Amino acid sequence: MEPILLRTKEAAKLCGITAKTWRSWSQFGKTPRPLVIGKLHFWRYEELVEWVAAGCPNRKDWKFQRTSKIEPLKRHNTKP
């Protein structure tokens, strides 16, 4: 089972390139937009698979369309 979120090194490895190349591509908008949490950058495994299947378009041309049947998590109402 693949992790849901991939860090730079993992995303690069999944795509068969070095982390240095991945960072460069990301800096120039050639990868999907990362999720930034604190100072860390993450990419969705599911999105990267779809991005590669679409021919690795530039970020400005890429729009992620969820194709899996994974349901988004629902927030529970914590108010009484």
Jmol script that loads the backbone (N, CA, C; Angstrom):
load data "model"
ATOM      1  N   MET A   1       0.830  -1.171   0.000  1.00  0.00           N
ATOM      2  CA  MET A   1       0.000   0.000   0.000  1.00  0.00           C
ATOM      3  C   MET A   1       0.882   1.245   0.000  1.00  0.00           C
ATOM      4  N   GLU A   2       0.616   2.155  -0.912  1.00  0.00           N
ATOM      5  CA  GLU A   2       1.386   3.397  -1.012  1.00  0.00           C
ATOM      6  C   GLU A   2       0.877   4.413   0.001  1.00  0.00           C
ATOM      7  N   PRO A   3       1.768   5.272   0.499  1.00  0.00           N
ATOM      8  CA  PRO A   3       1.296   6.335   1.387  1.00  0.00           C
ATOM      9  C   PRO A   3       0.428   7.310   0.609  1.00  0.00           C
ATOM     10  N   ILE A   4      -0.438   8.001   1.297  1.00  0.00           N
ATOM     11  CA  ILE A   4      -1.329   8.970   0.648  1.00  0.00           C
ATOM     12  C   ILE A   4      -0.554  10.208   0.221  1.00  0.00           C
ATOM     13  N   LEU A   5       0.338  10.675   1.090  1.00  0.00           N
ATOM     14  CA  LEU A   5       1.152  11.850   0.792  1.00  0.00           C
ATOM     15  C   LEU A   5       2.613  11.450   0.658  1.00  0.00           C
ATOM     16  N   LEU A   6       3.272  12.038  -0.337  1.00  0.00           N
ATOM     17  CA  LEU A   6       4.678  11.749  -0.584  1.00  0.00           C
ATOM     18  C   LEU A   6       5.504  13.010  -0.388  1.00  0.00           C
ATOM     19  N   ARG A   7       6.651  12.867   0.256  1.00  0.00           N
ATOM     20  CA  ARG A   7       7.584  13.980   0.361  1.00  0.00           C
ATOM     21  C   ARG A   7       8.384  14.054  -0.919  1.00  0.00           C
ATOM     22  N   THR A   8       9.213  15.058  -1.043  1.00  0.00           N
ATOM     23  CA  THR A   8       9.971  15.312  -2.268  1.00  0.00           C
ATOM     24  C   THR A   8      10.715  14.079  -2.761  1.00  0.00           C
ATOM     25  N   LYS A   9      11.476  13.458  -1.886  1.00  0.00           N
ATOM     26  CA  LYS A   9      12.291  12.301  -2.285  1.00  0.00           C
ATOM     27  C   LYS A   9      11.417  11.147  -2.782  1.00  0.00           C
ATOM     28  N   GLU A  10      10.295  10.920  -2.101  1.00  0.00           N
ATOM     29  CA  GLU A  10       9.390   9.830  -2.482  1.00  0.00           C
ATOM     30  C   GLU A  10       8.692  10.126  -3.806  1.00  0.00           C
ATOM     31  N   ALA A  11       8.267  11.385  -4.002  1.00  0.00           N
ATOM     32  CA  ALA A  11       7.613  11.770  -5.254  1.00  0.00           C
ATOM     33  C   ALA A  11       8.580  11.619  -6.422  1.00  0.00           C
ATOM     34  N   ALA A  12       9.813  12.043  -6.209  1.00  0.00           N
ATOM     35  CA  ALA A  12      10.838  11.924  -7.248  1.00  0.00           C
ATOM     36  C   ALA A  12      11.091  10.463  -7.600  1.00  0.00           C
ATOM     37  N   LYS A  13      11.228   9.634  -6.580  1.00  0.00           N
ATOM     38  CA  LYS A  13      11.486   8.207  -6.803  1.00  0.00           C
ATOM     39  C   LYS A  13      10.329   7.560  -7.565  1.00  0.00           C
ATOM     40  N   LEU A  14       9.100   7.908  -7.192  1.00  0.00           N
ATOM     41  CA  LEU A  14       7.928   7.370  -7.882  1.00  0.00           C
ATOM     42  C   LEU A  14       7.973   7.699  -9.372  1.00  0.00           C
ATOM     43  N   CYS A  15       8.482   8.889  -9.700  1.00  0.00           N
ATOM     44  CA  CYS A  15       8.533   9.334 -11.099  1.00  0.00           C
ATOM     45  C   CYS A  15       9.854   8.993 -11.779  1.00  0.00           C
ATOM     46  N   GLY A  16      10.754   8.330 -11.061  1.00  0.00           N
ATOM     47  CA  GLY A  16      11.994   7.847 -11.665  1.00  0.00           C
ATOM     48  C   GLY A  16      13.057   8.915 -11.881  1.00  0.00           C
ATOM     49  N   ILE A  17      13.052   9.977 -11.051  1.00  0.00           N
ATOM     50  CA  ILE A  17      14.053  11.026 -11.171  1.00  0.00           C
ATOM     51  C   ILE A  17      14.665  11.292  -9.800  1.00  0.00           C
ATOM     52  N   THR A  18      15.682  12.133  -9.762  1.00  0.00           N
ATOM     53  CA  THR A  18      16.316  12.473  -8.489  1.00  0.00           C
ATOM     54  C   THR A  18      15.498  13.537  -7.763  1.00  0.00           C
ATOM     55  N   ALA A  19      15.710  13.615  -6.456  1.00  0.00           N
ATOM     56  CA  ALA A  19      15.028  14.644  -5.658  1.00  0.00           C
ATOM     57  C   ALA A  19      15.450  16.035  -6.125  1.00  0.00           C
ATOM     58  N   LYS A  20      16.698  16.193  -6.517  1.00  0.00           N
ATOM     59  CA  LYS A  20      17.183  17.495  -7.003  1.00  0.00           C
ATOM     60  C   LYS A  20      16.422  17.914  -8.261  1.00  0.00           C
ATOM     61  N   THR A  21      16.234  16.985  -9.174  1.00  0.00           N
ATOM     62  CA  THR A  21      15.479  17.283 -10.398  1.00  0.00           C
ATOM     63  C   THR A  21      14.029  17.592 -10.063  1.00  0.00           C
ATOM     64  N   TRP A  22      13.443  16.816  -9.145  1.00  0.00           N
ATOM     65  CA  TRP A  22      12.047  17.054  -8.744  1.00  0.00           C
ATOM     66  C   TRP A  22      11.871  18.453  -8.168  1.00  0.00           C
ATOM     67  N   ARG A  23      12.812  18.865  -7.285  1.00  0.00           N
ATOM     68  CA  ARG A  23      12.735  20.207  -6.695  1.00  0.00           C
ATOM     69  C   ARG A  23      12.839  21.275  -7.776  1.00  0.00           C
ATOM     70  N   SER A  24      13.712  21.062  -8.733  1.00  0.00           N
ATOM     71  CA  SER A  24      13.865  22.013  -9.835  1.00  0.00           C
ATOM     72  C   SER A  24      12.587  22.089 -10.663  1.00  0.00           C
ATOM     73  N   TRP A  25      12.039  20.928 -11.013  1.00  0.00           N
ATOM     74  CA  TRP A  25      10.786  20.911 -11.784  1.00  0.00           C
ATOM     75  C   TRP A  25       9.679  21.626 -11.019  1.00  0.00           C
ATOM     76  N   SER A  26       9.590  21.365  -9.727  1.00  0.00           N
ATOM     77  CA  SER A  26       8.543  21.977  -8.916  1.00  0.00           C
ATOM     78  C   SER A  26       8.718  23.494  -8.865  1.00  0.00           C
ATOM     79  N   GLN A  27       9.962  23.940  -8.703  1.00  0.00           N
ATOM     80  CA  GLN A  27      10.244  25.369  -8.652  1.00  0.00           C
ATOM     81  C   GLN A  27       9.801  26.074  -9.940  1.00  0.00           C
ATOM     82  N   PHE A  28       9.924  25.392 -11.062  1.00  0.00           N
ATOM     83  CA  PHE A  28       9.563  25.978 -12.351  1.00  0.00           C
ATOM     84  C   PHE A  28       8.155  25.609 -12.811  1.00  0.00           C
ATOM     85  N   GLY A  29       7.344  25.028 -11.913  1.00  0.00           N
ATOM     86  CA  GLY A  29       5.949  24.748 -12.228  1.00  0.00           C
ATOM     87  C   GLY A  29       5.717  23.571 -13.153  1.00  0.00           C
ATOM     88  N   LYS A  30       6.617  22.612 -13.131  1.00  0.00           N
ATOM     89  CA  LYS A  30       6.481  21.451 -14.018  1.00  0.00           C
ATOM     90  C   LYS A  30       5.924  20.224 -13.308  1.00  0.00           C
ATOM     91  N   THR A  31       5.511  20.391 -12.045  1.00  0.00           N
ATOM     92  CA  THR A  31       4.884  19.307 -11.281  1.00  0.00           C
ATOM     93  C   THR A  31       3.541  19.803 -10.772  1.00  0.00           C
ATOM     94  N   PRO A  32       2.701  18.910 -10.301  1.00  0.00           N
ATOM     95  CA  PRO A  32       1.478  19.383  -9.638  1.00  0.00           C
ATOM     96  C   PRO A  32       1.840  20.243  -8.428  1.00  0.00           C
ATOM     97  N   ARG A  33       0.933  21.102  -8.026  1.00  0.00           N
ATOM     98  CA  ARG A  33       1.154  21.972  -6.867  1.00  0.00           C
ATOM     99  C   ARG A  33       1.263  21.118  -5.607  1.00  0.00           C
ATOM    100  N   PRO A  34       2.316  21.361  -4.814  1.00  0.00           N
ATOM    101  CA  PRO A  34       2.447  20.586  -3.575  1.00  0.00           C
ATOM    102  C   PRO A  34       1.512  21.103  -2.486  1.00  0.00           C
ATOM    103  N   LEU A  35       1.250  20.244  -1.534  1.00  0.00           N
ATOM    104  CA  LEU A  35       0.583  20.662  -0.311  1.00  0.00           C
ATOM    105  C   LEU A  35       1.701  21.099   0.627  1.00  0.00           C
ATOM    106  N   VAL A  36       1.613  22.278   1.182  1.00  0.00           N
ATOM    107  CA  VAL A  36       2.660  22.770   2.067  1.00  0.00           C
ATOM    108  C   VAL A  36       2.115  22.758   3.490  1.00  0.00           C
ATOM    109  N   ILE A  37       2.790  22.011   4.337  1.00  0.00           N
ATOM    110  CA  ILE A  37       2.431  21.918   5.743  1.00  0.00           C
ATOM    111  C   ILE A  37       3.669  22.334   6.523  1.00  0.00           C
ATOM    112  N   GLY A  38       3.576  23.492   7.156  1.00  0.00           N
ATOM    113  CA  GLY A  38       4.764  24.052   7.788  1.00  0.00           C
ATOM    114  C   GLY A  38       5.763  24.392   6.696  1.00  0.00           C
ATOM    115  N   LYS A  39       6.949  23.814   6.793  1.00  0.00           N
ATOM    116  CA  LYS A  39       7.968  24.028   5.761  1.00  0.00           C
ATOM    117  C   LYS A  39       8.105  22.824   4.833  1.00  0.00           C
ATOM    118  N   LEU A  40       7.285  21.812   5.060  1.00  0.00           N
ATOM    119  CA  LEU A  40       7.386  20.580   4.268  1.00  0.00           C
ATOM    120  C   LEU A  40       6.443  20.596   3.082  1.00  0.00           C
ATOM    121  N   HIS A  41       6.920  20.052   1.978  1.00  0.00           N
ATOM    122  CA  HIS A  41       6.105  19.932   0.772  1.00  0.00           C
ATOM    123  C   HIS A  41       5.718  18.470   0.578  1.00  0.00           C
ATOM    124  N   PHE A  42       4.441  18.250   0.258  1.00  0.00           N
ATOM    125  CA  PHE A  42       3.913  16.913   0.021  1.00  0.00           C
ATOM    126  C   PHE A  42       3.143  16.906  -1.292  1.00  0.00           C
ATOM    127  N   TRP A  43       3.119  15.737  -1.936  1.00  0.00           N
ATOM    128  CA  TRP A  43       2.305  15.531  -3.124  1.00  0.00           C
ATOM    129  C   TRP A  43       1.408  14.340  -2.875  1.00  0.00           C
ATOM    130  N   ARG A  44       0.194  14.396  -3.398  1.00  0.00           N
ATOM    131  CA  ARG A  44      -0.752  13.284  -3.253  1.00  0.00           C
ATOM    132  C   ARG A  44      -0.343  12.154  -4.208  1.00  0.00           C
ATOM    133  N   TYR A  45      -0.206  10.965  -3.667  1.00  0.00           N
ATOM    134  CA  TYR A  45       0.138   9.796  -4.501  1.00  0.00           C
ATOM    135  C   TYR A  45      -0.855   9.667  -5.649  1.00  0.00           C
ATOM    136  N   GLU A  46      -2.139   9.720  -5.319  1.00  0.00           N
ATOM    137  CA  GLU A  46      -3.195   9.556  -6.314  1.00  0.00           C
ATOM    138  C   GLU A  46      -3.074  10.609  -7.419  1.00  0.00           C
ATOM    139  N   GLU A  47      -2.766  11.834  -7.048  1.00  0.00           N
ATOM    140  CA  GLU A  47      -2.642  12.899  -8.040  1.00  0.00           C
ATOM    141  C   GLU A  47      -1.439  12.675  -8.945  1.00  0.00           C
ATOM    142  N   LEU A  48      -0.325  12.224  -8.380  1.00  0.00           N
ATOM    143  CA  LEU A  48       0.854  11.982  -9.209  1.00  0.00           C
ATOM    144  C   LEU A  48       0.607  10.882 -10.237  1.00  0.00           C
ATOM    145  N   VAL A  49      -0.100   9.845  -9.835  1.00  0.00           N
ATOM    146  CA  VAL A  49      -0.425   8.765 -10.777  1.00  0.00           C
ATOM    147  C   VAL A  49      -1.261   9.315 -11.938  1.00  0.00           C
ATOM    148  N   GLU A  50      -2.260  10.131 -11.620  1.00  0.00           N
ATOM    149  CA  GLU A  50      -3.114  10.728 -12.652  1.00  0.00           C
ATOM    150  C   GLU A  50      -2.328  11.712 -13.518  1.00  0.00           C
ATOM    151  N   TRP A  51      -1.439  12.488 -12.903  1.00  0.00           N
ATOM    152  CA  TRP A  51      -0.624  13.469 -13.611  1.00  0.00           C
ATOM    153  C   TRP A  51       0.270  12.774 -14.644  1.00  0.00           C
ATOM    154  N   VAL A  52       0.900  11.678 -14.255  1.00  0.00           N
ATOM    155  CA  VAL A  52       1.748  10.923 -15.186  1.00  0.00           C
ATOM    156  C   VAL A  52       0.895  10.336 -16.311  1.00  0.00           C
ATOM    157  N   ALA A  53      -0.274   9.784 -15.975  1.00  0.00           N
ATOM    158  CA  ALA A  53      -1.166   9.215 -16.997  1.00  0.00           C
ATOM    159  C   ALA A  53      -1.614  10.277 -17.998  1.00  0.00           C
ATOM    160  N   ALA A  54      -1.667  11.537 -17.555  1.00  0.00           N
ATOM    161  CA  ALA A  54      -2.083  12.640 -18.433  1.00  0.00           C
ATOM    162  C   ALA A  54      -0.917  13.209 -19.236  1.00  0.00           C
ATOM    163  N   GLY A  55       0.266  12.646 -19.064  1.00  0.00           N
ATOM    164  CA  GLY A  55       1.417  13.099 -19.843  1.00  0.00           C
ATOM    165  C   GLY A  55       2.279  14.147 -19.154  1.00  0.00           C
ATOM    166  N   CYS A  56       2.157  14.295 -17.851  1.00  0.00           N
ATOM    167  CA  CYS A  56       2.959  15.226 -17.052  1.00  0.00           C
ATOM    168  C   CYS A  56       2.854  16.680 -17.525  1.00  0.00           C
ATOM    169  N   PRO A  57       1.635  17.211 -17.607  1.00  0.00           N
ATOM    170  CA  PRO A  57       1.494  18.605 -18.050  1.00  0.00           C
ATOM    171  C   PRO A  57       2.045  19.592 -17.023  1.00  0.00           C
ATOM    172  N   ASN A  58       2.357  20.796 -17.478  1.00  0.00           N
ATOM    173  CA  ASN A  58       2.802  21.856 -16.573  1.00  0.00           C
ATOM    174  C   ASN A  58       1.712  22.168 -15.569  1.00  0.00           C
ATOM    175  N   ARG A  59       2.108  22.722 -14.437  1.00  0.00           N
ATOM    176  CA  ARG A  59       1.177  23.040 -13.352  1.00  0.00           C
ATOM    177  C   ARG A  59       0.025  23.927 -13.821  1.00  0.00           C
ATOM    178  N   LYS A  60       0.307  24.912 -14.663  1.00  0.00           N
ATOM    179  CA  LYS A  60      -0.759  25.826 -15.094  1.00  0.00           C
ATOM    180  C   LYS A  60      -1.804  25.119 -15.956  1.00  0.00           C
ATOM    181  N   ASP A  61      -1.425  24.024 -16.595  1.00  0.00           N
ATOM    182  CA  ASP A  61      -2.353  23.276 -17.444  1.00  0.00           C
ATOM    183  C   ASP A  61      -2.987  22.086 -16.739  1.00  0.00           C
ATOM    184  N   TRP A  62      -2.540  21.801 -15.536  1.00  0.00           N
ATOM    185  CA  TRP A  62      -2.983  20.603 -14.815  1.00  0.00           C
ATOM    186  C   TRP A  62      -4.135  20.917 -13.882  1.00  0.00           C
ATOM    187  N   LYS A  63      -5.174  20.124 -13.976  1.00  0.00           N
ATOM    188  CA  LYS A  63      -6.269  20.200 -13.025  1.00  0.00           C
ATOM    189  C   LYS A  63      -6.555  18.773 -12.586  1.00  0.00           C
ATOM    190  N   PHE A  64      -6.368  18.529 -11.296  1.00  0.00           N
ATOM    191  CA  PHE A  64      -6.550  17.185 -10.757  1.00  0.00           C
ATOM    192  C   PHE A  64      -8.032  16.852 -10.698  1.00  0.00           C
ATOM    193  N   GLN A  65      -8.400  15.760 -11.322  1.00  0.00           N
ATOM    194  CA  GLN A  65      -9.766  15.255 -11.289  1.00  0.00           C
ATOM    195  C   GLN A  65      -9.735  13.925 -10.555  1.00  0.00           C
ATOM    196  N   ARG A  66     -10.286  13.905  -9.357  1.00  0.00           N
ATOM    197  CA  ARG A  66     -10.281  12.672  -8.569  1.00  0.00           C
ATOM    198  C   ARG A  66     -11.058  11.599  -9.327  1.00  0.00           C
ATOM    199  N   THR A  67     -10.395  10.479  -9.598  1.00  0.00           N
ATOM    200  CA  THR A  67     -11.052   9.400 -10.323  1.00  0.00           C
ATOM    201  C   THR A  67     -11.298   8.171  -9.460  1.00  0.00           C
ATOM    202  N   SER A  68     -10.678   8.145  -8.288  1.00  0.00           N
ATOM    203  CA  SER A  68     -10.875   6.972  -7.441  1.00  0.00           C
ATOM    204  C   SER A  68     -12.186   7.085  -6.676  1.00  0.00           C
ATOM    205  N   LYS A  69     -12.545   5.996  -6.054  1.00  0.00           N
ATOM    206  CA  LYS A  69     -13.789   5.968  -5.295  1.00  0.00           C
ATOM    207  C   LYS A  69     -13.555   6.208  -3.811  1.00  0.00           C
ATOM    208  N   ILE A  70     -12.401   6.764  -3.484  1.00  0.00           N
ATOM    209  CA  ILE A  70     -12.108   7.074  -2.088  1.00  0.00           C
ATOM    210  C   ILE A  70     -12.963   8.262  -1.682  1.00  0.00           C
ATOM    211  N   GLU A  71     -13.719   8.080  -0.638  1.00  0.00           N
ATOM    212  CA  GLU A  71     -14.585   9.156  -0.154  1.00  0.00           C
ATOM    213  C   GLU A  71     -13.777  10.112   0.711  1.00  0.00           C
ATOM    214  N   PRO A  72     -13.966  11.423   0.539  1.00  0.00           N
ATOM    215  CA  PRO A  72     -13.271  12.357   1.423  1.00  0.00           C
ATOM    216  C   PRO A  72     -13.708  12.165   2.869  1.00  0.00           C
ATOM    217  N   LEU A  73     -12.804  12.438   3.787  1.00  0.00           N
ATOM    218  CA  LEU A  73     -13.140  12.313   5.201  1.00  0.00           C
ATOM    219  C   LEU A  73     -14.156  13.376   5.576  1.00  0.00           C
ATOM    220  N   LYS A  74     -15.123  12.996   6.384  1.00  0.00           N
ATOM    221  CA  LYS A  74     -16.125  13.945   6.850  1.00  0.00           C
ATOM    222  C   LYS A  74     -15.739  14.411   8.237  1.00  0.00           C
ATOM    223  N   ARG A  75     -15.901  15.696   8.457  1.00  0.00           N
ATOM    224  CA  ARG A  75     -15.603  16.237   9.776  1.00  0.00           C
ATOM    225  C   ARG A  75     -16.772  15.992  10.710  1.00  0.00           C
ATOM    226  N   HIS A  76     -16.434  15.638  11.917  1.00  0.00           N
ATOM    227  CA  HIS A  76     -17.470  15.426  12.923  1.00  0.00           C
ATOM    228  C   HIS A  76     -17.744  16.738  13.626  1.00  0.00           C
ATOM    229  N   ASN A  77     -18.982  17.001  13.845  1.00  0.00           N
ATOM    230  CA  ASN A  77     -19.371  18.203  14.569  1.00  0.00           C
ATOM    231  C   ASN A  77     -19.066  17.992  16.047  1.00  0.00           C
ATOM    232  N   THR A  78     -18.161  18.821  16.576  1.00  0.00           N
ATOM    233  CA  THR A  78     -17.777  18.646  17.987  1.00  0.00           C
ATOM    234  C   THR A  78     -18.559  19.567  18.905  1.00  0.00           C
ATOM    235  N   LYS A  79     -19.379  20.424  18.328  1.00  0.00           N
ATOM    236  CA  LYS A  79     -20.188  21.325  19.157  1.00  0.00           C
ATOM    237  C   LYS A  79     -21.382  20.567  19.733  1.00  0.00           C
ATOM    238  N   PRO A  80     -21.748  20.863  21.012  1.00  0.00           N
ATOM    239  CA  PRO A  80     -22.884  20.156  21.626  1.00  0.00           C
ATOM    240  C   PRO A  80     -24.208  20.532  21.003  1.00  0.00           C
TER     241      PRO A  80
END
end "model"
wireframe off; spacefill off
backbone 0.3
color backbone group
